[in-house]
Amino acid sequence: MRELVLGLRLLFGSGPGNRARFLLMTLGSSLGVCCLAIVLAIPGILEAQDTRVLARQPVTPRSQAGDAVVDGYPLTLARTDPYGSTPLTRVFTARGTRTVGPPPGLRSFPQDGQVFVSPRLHELLRQKAALALLVPGEKIGLIGPAGLARPDELMAYVGTSRAELSGGKPVERFGELNGPPPTLDAVTLGILRFTLAAVVLLPLVVFLSVCARLSAADRARRLAALRLLGLSKKGTQRVNAAETVAAAGLGALLGLGEYWAANQLVSRVGLPGFTWYPADGALTFQTLVVCLVGCPALAWYVGRASAGKAAADPLAVRRGAVEKAPSKWVFLPLVAGLGVITGYCVAAATRHAPTSTTLSSWLMPSAVLLAGVGLALSLPACSGFLAQRMARSTRSLSLGLAMRRNEAEPGGAVRVAAGLVLLVFAASLAQGVVIELDSVAKNTLPVQTYEISYGELSGSQRRAIEALPGVRAHVVTLNPSFAAGSERSPRPEGVVATCGQLRRAVRWAEGCVDGRLMRLWDRGQPQEVRAEAGDDVRFDHLNLKMPRQTVRYRDHEGIAILRNGGVLVPPAVLHPEAIPRNASLTLVSAPGEKTVRTVLDGIGGVAPTAGVITPGLIVDAFQRVAIVKTLLTVGIILGLVIGVAAYLVAATDRAVERRPQVTALTLLGARTRTLRAVQVAQVVLPLVVGLVPAVLVGKMAETSYLVTGGGTVFWDGAGVPVLLACALGVVAVAAVGALPLVGRRIDPELIRRD
């Protein structure tokens, strides 16, 4: 306790410079704790949303035999339809004679003709009156937050009569444990946690360590003086740790306050594709323990470790002795992580990629984390070795001075460059995660089709939908009609389209003649329709003869837009304003996510009440991918902020520490331009030494991650130029940021004692 009190007394009684440094340490720690709290809050937000979804699931009453009991219980029937690229959930309810508590977020069950809507749906209903056809009835209130997963969810409870809801399920209470799948399944959530740990937590540890070692040289000299005055080794370390712990503890409190303010603000604004209520992001007990205990504990460890040299050899510190070369053991984490990563890369190259196993799920993240830690730990040794070789061979005064300084103080490379090096390493890994998510969620079909009932569209709506951006083809499909008492055997369907529309809808077509009835024939598809030329074909009130002329075409792999053996009907045969009862409008677009979103949103804007069938596509998947990409973007932004902040703090601190040497060189006649070149070289060399292996190891880590992910994409060559551009940008920013750190003012007082 005596050493802790001494450390605090030295902190507050050692002049304004040390107090300013303590303030910087506190602010830096608060920024790091705020970023850490954001990362820790994400799983809790998702869990809170899934909990509310489960709480609104109806529980069906069962008899002793296991059958559903309907008598007197309210009925519910849920329907989820795409409104554009967003799911719209409608729950139809009918009251019963038994008293049952209403769903969460409602004050009571809606009566017949009454509707409760979510706030976001209420806004859309005011903007688009046609949407009211989907939720018929009088709007009597809004669904409360307890009944919605997210503030922007589209949901409605529609009251109907029991006669209209004969197919509904009885409900005795709400809160079914076996509800819909969670927003993010366990595998995707594990991937997200692992990526955020690599993108945010690795640079965060470096940043907090940098903040805890501000003015390390001055503090080491002061601690060495205390050691020479008779303070024990452990006491010297505790004195230094007291200051770092005080800054980290105060910074943790400020960081939690910053997170609370950020949560209140951002939750009300929302992120693209992801919104939440402020209560979802409330600080949990685990987050408080990690931030209030873990961060000061890290500061305690760093404080004791940084004071180790002053406690063990105080005379060497006071006399400015040259630092010992880093131990070769610092390469062990990098070698271990790189060995596992290389093994997976070789397995992929030899086409022996392992399937996703429990061993890989633990081994791969551990290898990536070891590689990241190894890059930071091995940086001083690599930088010092290269600086020694360059200092011996160069004839440039600026480069020689810079290399001699890096050779004498290799530990400074970690503080200046480690944050940006880990940022580039993590950016490559995050790129691999995005690639895997895109490959998993990507539509494997060569095209995407959208089927809409022809009778649900007016003539103007139909023309507007056919002209939507992204729609490359459209055809009208006529289903065959059957006479009363006739045999319902497979019959040809009609396809109303021009030859140009037909060619754009399928892979290729030949022999088509506009204005003629023609038979459709695809040799690659089985022929289910047995119709000969001249047979009667009926489509509602349209009676045709099976033609003899044939159009040969080839449909897309995995999806049949046209039915083999059908009839190509010229549009002129069908009256423009005719609305066949058994017909559907089929749109064709590219399968890309952006194109599909554009088409679905366009359909929702033109005909919001029309039902859309999208074969091979689940609209909920759009929401999941959007959430993951948004959270990854947040993680990358946090990692960027932390990496840049670590560089700025470390570079500024190192420049301040070097003021006596800069002043001495200035008095000896060194020009300002030379000193600035020295400062830039001192910063750029450790960065280049760290960024080159960071890019290489990062690409290997990305490849090994893709190998263990079970996808089909292993080698991402398209991401290399982006990664190299990021690395060059980091070097350029670091070089420009180092220029103003050498001033023109000469203060001989800085070298008075020397």
N, C-alpha and C positions, 0 to 999 in steps of 0.2 A: 504493500500500500504506500510505503514511503517513496518508492521510485515513481509510482503513478502520480502522486502529489507533486513531486519534483518536476516530472515531465510537464504537467499542466502549468506550474509556476514559470518554467522556462518558456512555455508557449506564450503566455500573456505578458511576460516581463522582458522579452528579448527584442523589443523595438517594433516599429510599424511594418517593416519588411516581412518579418515572420508572421505577423498577424494577417497581412495581405495574402501570404502563402497559405495560411490556415483557411482563409476565406475561399481561396481558389480550390483547395482540397475539398472543402465542404460542398461547394457548388458542383464540382466534378462528380463527387460521390452521389449527390442528389440526382444528377442526370442519369448516372448509371443505375441507381435504384429505381428510378421512374421507368426506364426501359425494361428492367428486370420484372417489375410489377406488371407491365403490359404483357410480356410474354407469358407470365404465370397466370394471368387472368383469362387468356383465350380459352383454354379447356373448360373453365368454370362457366363462361358465357354460353358455350355450346351446350353444356350439360343443363343449364337452367332453361334453355329453349326446348330441349328435348323433354325435360320434366313437365313443362306446361303442355306439350303435345300429348304426352301420356295421360295427363290429368283430365283431358277433355274426351278421352276415348270411352264410349259407353260400355257398361258391363251388363251382359244379358242374364236375366234370371233363369235359373235352371231347376227342373224338377229332380226328384230323386233318381229318375231314370236317365237324366242327362238331357232331356228335351227342353227347348225354349218355352217359357211360360209367357203367353201374350196377354192373358186376361187382365185388363185394367191398367197395364203398364203403358207409359208413353212409348211412341215409336220414333225411331230415327233412321234416316237413310242418307249416307254421305256420298257425294259425287265430287271428283276432282277433274277439272277440265283445263286445257291450256287457254289462257288469255294472253295472246301473243306468245312470248317466251316465258311467261310467269304462270305458275299453277294457281287456279282459282278453285277454292274449296267451298262447296255449298252443302249444308246439312239441313235436310228437310225433317221437320219434327211434327208430331201430332200428339196432342195432350191425351191423357187417359184419366180414369177415375181414381187411380192410386196417387198418392202424394209422393213425388220424387223431386229431389233437389235439382235445380236447373244446372246446365253446363257452366263451367267456370267462365267468368266474365259477363254472365247474364244475371239479371235480377229475377227473371222468371222465364218459363217456356213461352215462346211466341204463340199467340192464338192464330187461328186460321185467318190468313190474309195479312199477317204482321211479319215484319222482317227486322232482324238485328244484323247490322253490317259492321265490318272493321273500319277504322278511321280512313285507311288508304282507299278502300273500296267506296266509302262515302264520298271522297273527293272525286274519284273516277265517275261515279254516278252523276255528279253535278256537271262534269265536263262532257260526258257522252250519255245522252238520254237513252240511246238504243240499248245500252247495257242493262237497263232496268228490266228488260224482258227475261234476263237470266235470273233475276231475284224479284219476282213479282210480289207485290204487296205494299203495305204502308210501312215506311221506315219509322220505327218507334224508339230507336236507341242505337247506341254504339256498343260493340263488344269491348269489354275492359281488358287491360293488359294481362290479367290472369288467364284469359282464354285464347291468347294469341302467342305464337312462337316468337314473332318479331313485329316491330311496330308497322312495317310495310307489308305485312301479310294480307293477301286478298281472301276474305272469308265472310260467309253469311250464314245465318240461321233463318230458315224460311218456314213459317208456320203453315200447315196444311191440315186438311181433315183426315180422319182415320181411313175413310173410304178411298181417298186418293193415295194414301200411303200404305196400301195393303201389303206391299213387299218390304216394308220397313222392319227393323229389328227392335224388339222390346228392350227397355233399359230400366234397371232398378237403381243405378247410381253411375257416377262417372269416375274414372280412374283405373282403367284397364291396364294391367302390367304388360300385356303382350300387344303393343301398339305397332305403328309403322316403324320402319327402320330409322335409326338416329340420323341427324343431319350429316354427320361424318361417321362412317363405320370405323371400327377399331383399327383396321390396317391403315386407312387414310389418316386417322388422327395420330397414329404412331409415326407415320412419315412426316406429318406436319410438326410434331414435337421434336423429332430428330433434326429436321431442317432448321427450325428456329433455334435449337440449341447450337448448331454449327454456325448459323448466320449471325446470331445475336450474342449468345452467351460466351463464345470464345473471344470475340473482340471485347466483350464487356469485362472479362477477367483481366485482359491486358490493360484496358482503360482504368479500371479501379486500381490496378497495381501502379500505373503511371501516376495517378493522382496521389497515391500513398507515398510516392518517392519524389515528390517535388522538392527541389533544392537539396538533393541527396548529398552533394559534395559538401555544402556548408554544414548540413546537419551531421555528417560524418566527422568533420573536424571538431564540432562542438562536443559530440559524444566522446571522441577520442580524448579531449581535454578532461572531461568528467572521469574517464577511465584512468587517466594519469593522476588525477587527484585522489584516487583510492576507491572509486566505485567498482563493484564487482562486475564480472562479465554479464551475468544474468540481470543485474540491476541496470547496467547500461542499455541492454536490449529492452528492458521494460520501460525505461524512460522514453526511448524512441517510440515504442509501441503505444504509450499513453497518448501521444499527440495524434498518431494516425487513427487510433480507435475513437478518440474524441471527434475528429473530423468525420470519420465514417459514420459514427452514431448520429451526429447532428445532420449529416447529409442524408442518412436513411430516413429520418423524420421529414426533412424537407422533400425528399423524393416521393414519399408516400403522399404528401400533400399535393405535389405536382401531378401525380397520377390521378388523385381524386378529382382535381380540377379538369384534367384532360378527359377523364371518363365522363364527367358531367357535360362537357362541351361537345365532344365528338359523338357521344351516344345520341344526342339530340339532333345532330346534323346527319350522322350516318356516313358510312363508307360505301363506295360503289359495289353493289351486290351484297352488302352485309350491314345489317342494322341490329341494334339491341337496346334494351331498356337500361337506364342507369343502374338499377338495382342488380342487374345481371353481372355487371362488372365490379360489384362491391368487393372490398378487400376481405379475403378469407383469412382464417387463422393460420393456415399453412403459409400464405403469402407474407403475413406479418412476421412469422417466425423466421422465414428465409431472409427477408430484408433486414429486420431489426437485429437478428442474431448472426446470420450468415455473413453479411457484408462487414460488420465490425470484426468478426472472427478472421475473415480474409485480411482485413487491415492489420490485425494483431500479428498474423503470421508474416505478412510482408514487412511490417515494422521491425519485428525481431530479426528477420533474415537480413534486411538492409543494414542493420546495426552490427551484424556479425563481424565484419572486418574491423570496425572501430573498437569493438570489445576485445577481439583476439590480438590485434597488433596496432595499438594506438599510435606508436611512434611512426610507423609507416604511413598512416593516414595524415598525421600532422606534417610530415616532411614531403608529402606528395609523391610517394613511391609509385613505381609503375605497377599496374595491376597484373596479377598472374593470368596466364592464358587459361581460357575456359577448359573445363574437364571434357575428356572425350566421351564421357557417359551421357552428355547432353544429346548425342545423336541416337541414343537407344530408342526413344519414343518414335522418332522419324523412321528409323530402320524397321521397327516392328510394324508400324502402321503401313509403311510402303510395301513391306513383304506381303501382307494380306491383300492389299489393293492390287499388287502386281499379279498375284496368283489368280484373282478373279479376271483380270484382263487377259492373261494367258489362256484361261479356260474359255473365255469368249472367242479369242482368236482361233483356237483349235476346235471350236464348235462343241465344246463340252460344258456349256453354261449350266451351272447348278440351278435346280428349281428352288423356289422360295421355301427355305426350311427354317426351323427354329434356330439352328446353329448360325445360319447366315443373318437372321434378324438381329442377333446379338453381336456377331463377329464383325459385320460390315460397319455398323455405327461406331463400335469401339475402334476399328482401324482408322476411320475418318477422323475421330477425335484425337487419336494418338498422332496421326499425321499432322493435324493442325497445331497441336501443342509442340510437336517436334520441330515444325518450321520456325516457331517463335524461339524455342530454346537453342536451336542450332545457329540462329542468325549471328550472335556475337562471334562465335568461333569462325564461321565462314567469312564474315566481314573483316575480322582481325587478320586472318590468314591472307586474304586478298590485298588488304591495305599494306601489309608488310612487304609483299612481293612488288606492289606498284611503287611504294616509296623508294625501294632500292633501284628501280629501273627508270623512273621518270626523271626528266630534266626540268619539268615545270615547277616553278616556285609555289604556285597556288595549289597544284595537285599534291606536291610533296608535303606541304604543311598540313593539308587535309588528311592525307593518308597517315602521317605520323600521329596526328591526334586520334584517328580511329584505331590505330595500332595500340596507342597508349591507353585508350579507354574504350575497349570493345563492348562493354556493357551498355554504353549509351545507344547502341544500335537497336537494342530491344525496345527502349522507351520511345524512340523516334519512329521506327519503321514497322514494328510488329503489328500494330493495329491495322495499318493499311495492307500489309501482307496477308493477314488473316481475312481481311475483307475481300480481296481478290480471290483467295482460295475458296471462301464460302460462296462467292457469287457463282463460281463454276458449278458447285454442288447444287445450289438452288436452281440453276438452269437445267440440270439433269432431272430434278424433281418435276419441274414444269413440263419437260419433255415426256416423262413417264405418265403424268396425269393427262396430258393431251392424247397420248397414244391409247390410254385406257378408256377415256371418255369419248374418244373420237369415233364418229360414225364409220363403221367398216364398210357400209354400202357405197357403191360408186356414185349414186345419186340419192337425193332425198325427195320423197313424194309427199303430197298433202292432199287428202281426200276430203271434199266438202260436199254435202248433200246439195244437189242442184236446186231443189225446191226451197231451200233456205235463203237463196240469194235472189235479189231483184236484178233486173237487167243492168242497171248502172253499177251495182255492187260487183256483179260478175265481170264487167268490163274493167273496173278499177283493180280488181284482184288479179286479173290476167296481165295487167300492165305493171304489177308491182316490181320494184328493183330486186334483182336476184332470180326472178322466175324466168327460166330459159325456154320453157315449153308448157303447154296446157292442152289437155284433151278432155272431151266430155264422154263419159262411159254410159251407155244405155244397157240396162239389165233386161234380159228377155222376159216377156210376159207369157203367161200360160192361160189357155182357155179352161173354162170350168170343166172338171172331170178329166182333163188330159193328163197324160203321164209326164211327171216332172223330171225328165231325163236331162242331162247337161245339154244346153243349147248355146249357140254362139251369141256373144255380146256385141253390141255396136260401139264403134269408136268414131265420134264426130270430130274430125280434124282435117286440115289440109295436108298436102304432101310435105310442105315445109314444117308444119307443126309435128308431123309424124317423125321426120328425120331428126328434129331437135329433141324429141322425147326418147328415142331409142338409140342404140349404138350406131346402127346403119340400116338403111332401107333402100331397096332398088326395085324398079319396075312400077313405081307409083305414078298414076295419072290423075291430075286434079279434075274434079267434076264427075268422076265415075265411082260406082259401087265396086269395091274390090275385096277380095278375101285376104286375110292376114295369115301369114305362114312363117313360123320360126322353127327351123329344123332342129334346133338345140333344145326345144321344150317338148314335153310329152303332149300328145294331142288327146284332149279329153272330149272334144266335141266331134260328133260324127254327123256331119251334114253334107249332103251332096249338092251340086249345082242345081238350081231350080227349086230347092226346098223352100217352103214358106218360113219366114223369120218375122216374129211380131215383137215390137217395142211399143208398149202402150197403144196409142192409136196409129202407129206407123207400121204399115205392113210392107215387107220387102221380100224379094226373092234372093236366095243365096247366089252370089255372082260366080262366074267361071274364072274371070281374070284374078290373078293372085299377086299380092305384094309380098316379096320376100324381105324379111327383116331379122335383126338379131337384137334381142332384149339384153338388159344389163345383167351382170353376174349377181346372183343372190336376191334379186328383186325383179318381179315381173310386172311391168307397167301395163302391158297389153296381154289379153288372154289368147293363147294360140287357137287359131281357127275362127276368130271373130270376123266382123264385117267392118270395113272402113267406109264410113258414111260421110259424104261431102256436107259441109255446113249448110249449103243451100237447100238441102232436103229438109232440114229442121228449121221451123219458123223461128226468127230471132227472138220473139217474145214468148215462145212456147216453153212451158215448164214441165218436162216429163216427170212423172211421179217416181219412177224407178231409175233415176240417173244421178250421177255424181260428177263433180268437176275435179279433175286430177291435175295438180301442178307439179312441175319438176324443177328442181334446183340443184346446185352443187351441194355436196354434203358438209362443207365447211361450217364451223360453229357460227362465225360471223354472218354468213349468208343465211343460215337457217333462222337465226335470231331476227334478221331483217325481214324475212318473209313472214314469220309468225307474228311479229309486231305489226307488219302491214295488214295482215288478215284481221288481226284484232282491232285495228283502227278503222277498217272499212266495214267489217261485219262482226261486231263483238259478240253477237249471240249465236253465230254459226258454230256448229261442232266441227272440229278438225281432227282427223285421224292421221297420225304420222307413223307409218310402219317403221320399225327398227329404232325409234327414238322415244326416250322417256324425258319429258319436259323437266322433271325434278332433277335430272342429272345436270342440266344447265345451272340450276341453283347451287348444287354442290360444288361444281367446278369453279363457279364464280366466287364462292365463299373461300375456297382454298387459295385461289389466285390472289384474292384481296388480302388474305392473311399473310401469304408469302411476300406480297408487295410491302405490307407493313413491316415485316421482319427485315427485308432488304433495306428499307428506308432507315429503320432503327440501326441496323448494322453500319450503314453509311454514316449516319450521324455520330455513332460511337467511334468508328474508325477515324473520321476526320477530326473529331474532338480530341482523341488520343494523340494524333499527330500534332495538332496545334498546341496542346498543353505541353507535350514533351519537347517539341522544337523550341518553343518559347522559353521553357525552363532551362534547356541546355544552352541557349544563347545567353541567358542571364548568368548562368554558372561560368561561362567562358569569358565574361567581361574582363576579368583581370588579364587573361592571356591576350585578348584583343587589344586592350589598352597597352600592354607591354610591346606588342608588335607594332602598334601605331607610333609609339614613342621611338622605336627603333627605325622608323622610316617606311613602314609598309603602307601602301596606298589603300584607300577605301575600296577601290575596285578589286584589288587583290584579296582583301579580307572577305568581301562578299563572295568572290569565286570560291574561296576556301570553305565558307559556310555552306554554299550550295553543294559543293563536292562532298562535304561531310554528310549531308542529308541524302543526296542522290545515291551514293555508292551503297549504303546499307539497303536502301529501297530496291535497287537493281539486283543486288545479291539475294534479297528475299523474294522479289517478284518472279524472277526466272524459275526457281523451283516451285513457287506457289502456283504458277500457271501450269507447269508440267504435272505436278502432283495433283492439282485441282482437276485437270482433265482426266487423269487416271482414276481419281476418286469418283468423278462423275460417271465414267464408263463402268467401273465396278458396281456402282449403285444401280445403274440401268441393268446390268447383268443379273443382279440379285432381285430386281423388281419383277422379273418374269415377263417383261415386255419383249418386243421384237426389235427395238431400236437400241443398239449398243454403242455405236460410234457416232458422235455428234460433231461432224466436221464444220457444220454451219455456224456453230457457236464459237469457233476459234477466233475469227476476226473480231468479234465483239469483245471477247475476253482480252485479246491483245490491245484493243483500243482502250479498254478500261485501265489496263496496266500502264500504258503510255500516258493516259490522262492523269493517273495518280502521280507518276513521276513529274509531269509538267506542273501540276498543282503544288507538289512538294517543293520543287525548285523555285517557283515564283514566290511561295510563302516564306522561303528562307532568305530572300533578298533584303527585306526591311529589318532583319534582326541584327544588322550591324549598322550602328549609327555613326555620325560624324563627330559627336561630342566626346572629348577626351576628359576623363576624370582620373587624375593621378592618385586620388585617394583610394581607388580600387586596388592599387598595388603598393600602397604605403607599407603595409606590414611585410610584404614579400621583399 
